[in-house]
Amino acid sequence: MSVFKIVFERLVFEVCVARAFPVGGGEFTMIRKKPSADEVDGVIGENLRRYRTMRGMTQAELAQKMGITFQQVQKYERGYNRLSASRLFRASQILETDPTCLFEGMAPGKRKTLIRKTKEQDEPYDKVDLHIVKILRSIENPEVKKKALALLKSIAKS
């Protein structure tokens, strides 16, 4: 029996099975396609990475707290996979942020229209940036925090 004949018979068998057991609303589909990630998932992933790094958290730490693998966090951050609503909500709780913050960068009312980012937003945070954020977050007195921020602003101007 030739390879062609074996492949052909297998294909005919799969078509017959698909017709006998339709998937979905009466359609004769052999494979149910999973919806692929799109631009929105990329924006959510970028924001997930940004908030994770701002908290000084590794992908492995976030993954462990979410109950998933760090590879899955990588896929979310790169926009390869979609976050379900429950995982998105859980991630926002772990990162101590509002779930809507993960949608920053999207134009309101238009699902796929993204707001153009500035060059500063595209640059990743380095360890010094994260250290400054941690120090500022640790200051409990609001007046002291304002003065520290004013000092940083004056240093940045000079």
C-alpha positions in Angstrom: 0.0 0.0 0.0 1.4 3.4 -1.0 1.9 6.3 1.4 -0.4 8.4 -0.7 -3.2 5.8 -0.3 -2.7 5.6 3.5 -2.8 9.4 3.8 -5.9 9.6 1.5 -7.8 6.9 3.5 -7.0 8.6 6.8 -8.2 12.0 5.4 -11.5 10.4 4.1 -11.9 8.7 7.6 -11.5 12.1 9.4 -14.0 13.8 7.0 -16.5 11.1 7.7 -16.0 11.4 11.4 -16.4 15.2 11.2 -19.6 14.8 9.3 -21.0 12.2 11.7 -20.0 14.3 14.8 -20.3 18.0 13.8 -18.5 20.6 16.0 -20.4 23.8 16.8 -23.7 24.9 15.3 -24.2 22.1 12.7 -20.9 22.9 10.9 -18.8 20.1 9.7 -15.5 21.3 11.0 -12.7 18.8 11.7 -10.6 21.1 14.0 -12.0 23.8 16.3 -9.6 26.7 16.1 -8.6 28.5 19.2 -8.9 32.3 18.9 -5.4 33.8 18.4 -3.9 36.7 20.4 -4.1 40.1 18.9 -2.9 43.7 19.5 -5.0 44.0 22.6 -3.2 41.0 24.1 0.1 42.6 23.3 -0.8 45.8 25.1 -2.0 43.8 28.1 1.2 41.8 28.1 3.4 44.9 27.9 1.5 46.4 30.9 1.8 43.2 32.8 5.6 43.2 32.3 5.8 46.9 33.3 3.8 46.5 36.5 5.7 43.3 37.4 9.1 45.0 37.0 7.9 48.0 38.9 7.2 45.7 41.8 10.6 44.1 41.5 9.0 40.8 40.8 10.5 38.1 38.5 8.4 36.1 36.0 8.9 33.0 38.2 7.6 34.8 41.3 4.5 36.1 39.5 3.9 32.6 38.0 4.1 30.9 41.3 1.6 33.3 42.9 -0.7 32.9 39.9 -0.3 29.1 40.0 1.1 28.8 36.4 4.5 28.3 34.9 6.9 31.2 34.2 6.8 30.2 30.5 3.1 31.0 30.5 3.9 34.5 32.0 6.4 34.9 29.2 3.7 34.1 26.7 1.3 36.6 28.3 3.9 39.3 28.4 4.9 38.9 24.8 1.3 38.8 23.7 1.4 35.2 22.4 -1.4 34.0 24.6 -4.5 35.7 26.0 -5.1 36.2 29.7 -8.5 35.0 30.8 -10.6 37.5 32.8 -10.0 35.6 36.0 -6.2 35.4 35.5 -6.1 39.1 34.5 -7.9 40.0 37.7 -5.6 37.7 39.8 -2.5 39.2 38.2 -3.8 42.7 39.1 -4.4 41.7 42.7 -0.9 40.2 43.0 0.7 43.4 41.4 -1.4 45.6 43.7 -3.0 47.5 40.8 -6.4 48.1 39.4 -7.3 45.6 36.6 -8.0 48.5 34.2 -4.3 49.6 34.5 -3.5 46.5 32.4 -5.4 48.1 29.5 -3.4 51.3 29.5 -2.4 52.3 26.0 -5.7 51.5 24.3 -7.8 54.3 22.9 -11.2 54.4 24.7 -14.1 53.0 22.7 -12.0 51.5 20.0 -11.0 47.9 20.6 -7.9 47.7 18.4 -6.8 51.3 18.2 -3.8 51.8 20.4 -2.4 55.0 21.8 1.1 55.8 20.5 3.7 55.4 23.2 6.5 57.8 23.9 10.1 56.6 23.7 10.4 56.8 27.5 7.5 54.3 27.9 9.2 51.8 25.5 12.4 51.7 27.5 12.6 49.0 30.1 13.2 49.9 33.8 16.7 49.3 35.1 17.6 48.3 38.7 18.2 51.9 39.8 14.7 52.9 38.5 13.1 50.0 40.4 15.1 50.8 43.5 13.9 54.4 43.5 10.3 53.3 43.1 10.7 50.8 46.0 12.2 53.5 48.2 9.4 56.0 47.3 6.7 53.4 48.0 8.2 52.6 51.4 7.8 56.2 52.6 4.6 56.3 54.5 4.3 60.0 55.4 2.7 61.8 52.4 4.4 65.1 53.1 7.9 63.4 53.1 7.0 61.5 50.0 6.1 64.8 48.2 9.3 66.4 49.3 11.3 63.4 48.1 9.6 63.6 44.7 10.2 67.3 44.5 13.9 66.7 45.2 14.1 64.0 42.5 12.4 66.4 40.0 14.9 69.1 40.8 17.8 66.7 40.4 16.4 65.6 37.0 16.2 69.1 35.7 19.8 69.9 36.5 
